[in-house]
Amino acid sequence: MRPRSLLFTIFGEYVRHYGNDIWIGSLTQLLGAFGIREAAVRVAVSRMQRQGWIAGEKHGNRSFYALTPKGRKRLDEAAARIYKFGAHRWDGRWYMVQFSIPESERERRDELRKELQFLGFGMLTNGLWLSPNPILSLVHDYVEEHGLKPYVEFFVAEHRGYADDRELVRRCWNLEEIEAAYRRFIERFRPELDRLEGRDPKWVPNDEEAFVLKTILVHEYRKFLFIDPDLPAELLPDVWAGDEADALFERLYQALHPASLRHFERVYEGSAAQVKR
């Protein structure tokens, strides 16, 4: 696992619930459990700081890092999708983003495409992206923040043919690849759940082992944010591995959660402790 990606998981899963900041020494100890060296942690922290996800602050000779509003917003959005289990019902409408950004703004155009993909939009044609979910407000915020209003339009529409809606989905997303990714997730973590639920009585994880496994679980599950558009039940295949993966994630997460939190709380130190001193 890359240190920067793992840091996002730790900030999202733990730090944002504990005062929003953390001492660099705590971070290096937490990531050390994954075999990541201090130098690599500091490089990753510096990169996240340059990108505006976190901000640093000194208390005496100690450095603390907190999520910026930008970082907290992104992790809040991610959490809303990670911990929403099961497909939802569809209102029958398509939420569409059309853009035409000149070649001179290619970098900003590419970044907009990445944002749309992260939010679960699929590309119907070049410059026309759509989602069955009512999330245009998230794109609107991004467009406003990045000064792209002259290039972007929004639409809400009903599909009146000629293909049916599931065919439209197949044009915009590769469901076979997403299904295969869910199957790999299940194959990776089903044995861990079986061991925890008593099928292997010789294995009882200590708190640090539970922290490592739960963090890896969340880290791997978080990857579906970038490939799964969170389609409603009406647009999914009748048998969908994502449902099984959701149930597996929830059960294993709950089984590991108490012990993993104990380990985090033993290692964690935030700036509030420095103020009290």
N, C-alpha and C positions, 0 to 999 in steps of 0.2 A: 504494500500500500504506500502511496506517495504521502509524505508528511503533510503537505498543504491540504490535500483532500481529507486526510484523517483529522486535521485540525478543525476543518469545517464540521465534521461529524461530532467532535468533542464539544465545540462551542454550541452547536445546535441541540445536542442531546443532554448536555450537562450545564455548561457555564451560563447559558442564558437564563437558567432557572435558579442560579446562585449568585445574584447580585450583578450579573452581566460582565464581570471582569475576573481575571485570574493572574496570579504571579507566574512569571516565566519559569521559575523553579518548579512550580507545580506542573506546568505543561511539560517540561523536559522529563520529569519523573513519570507522568502518565504515559507519554509516548515511548519512554524507555521500555515499558512493558511489551511493546511491539517490536523491540530491537532497533529503534530509531535513535541515533546519537544526538547529543545536545547541539552540535554544530548544524546538523540538518534541520533541527527544530527551529533554531534561530534564523536560518535562511528562509524557511517557510513562513515564519512569523513576519519577517521583514517584507516578504513579497505580498502577503495579505494586507499589510499596513500600506504599502505603496498603492495597492489596488483599491484602497478605501473601505475594506471590509472590517478592519479593526483599527483601533487607535491606542497608542501607548501613553503611559503616564508614570512618572517617577514618584516614589515615596521613599525618601531617604536614598539608600543605595540599591533599592529594589525596583524592578520594572514590572508594571502590570499592564495587561492588554484587555481592552473591552470592545465589544461589538459597537460599530458605528450605527447610526440610524439606517443606513443603507444595508449593512450586514444583518441587523436584526430583522428588517423587513423581509429580506430574502429568506432567512431561516424560518421566520414565521410562516411565509408562504409555503415553504417546503414541508414544514411540520403539518400544516393543514391537509396536505395531500398524503404524507406518509402514514398518518394515523387515522385516515378515513377508510374504513374497511368495507368492502363490498361495493358492487356497482350500484349507481343511483339511477333514478328514472329520468327519462328525457322529455323535454318540453316540445320536441319536434322541430326545433329551429336550429339554424346554423349561424354561428357568430363569425363574421368574416373580417379580415384585415387585408386591404389592398394597398400596396406601396409601389412607388416608382422613384427610386433614389439614384441620382446620377453617378456615373463612374468615378467622378472626382471625389465622391463620398463613399467609396467602396468599403472602407473599413467600418464605417457606421452602418452601412447596409448589411454587412456580414454579421455585425453584432446584433442587429435587430433580428436577423434570421435565427441566431442562436437563442435569443430571448424567446421568440415565438415557439421554437422547438422545446425549450425548457418548460414553457407554460402548457404544452400539449397541443399546439396547433400543428396541422399538417398542410403541406403544400399541394394545392389542387393544380395550379398552373404557376408559372414563374411570376412572382409578385402578388399572388392571391393565395392567402392562407385561411384555413377555416378550422373551427372547433365546434363540437356539439354542446359545449359547456359555456354558461354565461359569465365569461371572465374578461370581457372587453375592457373593463375598468382597469385591469392590471396592465394591459397593453397601453391604454391611454396614459396611465401614469408614466410608463417608460418613455413613450413618445414625447410627453411634456418635458420630462427631465433631460432628455437628450436633444431637444430642439429639432424634432423631426416632423412637426406639424405640417409644414408645406408639402410633405411627400406622402402622407398617409391618410387613408379614409377608412371608416368603419361601416359595416352593414350587418343587419340582422335579417335573415331570409328563410323562407321555406323552400325546400327542394321539390320541384314539380316535374322531374324527369330529365332525361329518359332512363338513366340507370336507377336502380333502387338505392336506398341509403346505405345498405351494407356494401354494395359495389363501390359507392363513393368512398367509403372507409378504406376499402382495399386499394384504391388508387392513391390515397394519401398516406397510409401507414402500412408497414410490412408486418402484419399480425403474426405471420409464421415465425419471424425472427424474435418478436416479443414473446411469443409462446415458448420458443426454445430457451430463451433467457430465463423465464420463470421455471422451466423444468430443471435447468442447471441449478438454480437457487434451491429448489426443493431437494434435489439430490445432494447438495452440499450440506444442508441444515437439518434434514429429516433425521439422520443418525444422531445428531446432537440432542434433538428433542427426545428421541427414544431413550438415550442414555439418561437424561435428566428425569424422565418419567418412570424410572425404576427398572428398565429393561437391562441395565448394566449396573447392578448394585455396588460394584467396586469403584465407580467413578462418582465422586462428589466434589465439585469444583470449590476451591477456596474463593475468597472475595476477589482477589486480583484476577484469577482465572475467569470468574464470572464477568468481571469488568471487561476483560479482553474479548471474550466471546460475544457479549452483548454489543460491544462497540463494533466488532466486525460484522455482526448481524445487521445492525442499523446501517453501517457503512455500505454493505452490499445491497441492502434493500433500497437505500437512497438512490442507487444508480438507475432504478426504474423511473425516477423523475425525468430522466433525460430521454427515455425511449418509449414509455407507456403514456398515451394521451388521456388516460382516465376516461375511457369511453363508457357511456351508459349501457345498461343491460340490453336494451333493444338493438344495439349496434354490435354487440359481441357475439362470437360463435356460441352455440348452445352449450358446448363444453369448453371451459376456459381455465387454463392452468393458473392464471392470476388469482382466481378465487381460492384455490388450494394453497398458493403461496402466501396470500394474505392471512389465512387462518393459521398457517404454520408460523409465520412471523409473530403474530399476536401471542400465541401460546408460548413460544420460546422466549420472547421478550419478557412476558410476565414472570416466567419461571426464573429468569436471570436478574430481574430488576432489583430486588431488595439487596442481594449480595453485591451487585455492581455499584449501587449507590453507596454502600458502606465503604467500599474501597475508595471511590471518588472523594467522599467526605473526609477520609483520613488524609488524603494527599492534598486536597484543595486548600488554597489560601487566597482570599480576595483582598482588595484594598481596604475594605471596611475594617478588617482586623488591624491594619496599620493605623487607621484613624483613631481607633479605640486606645491604642497604645499611647 
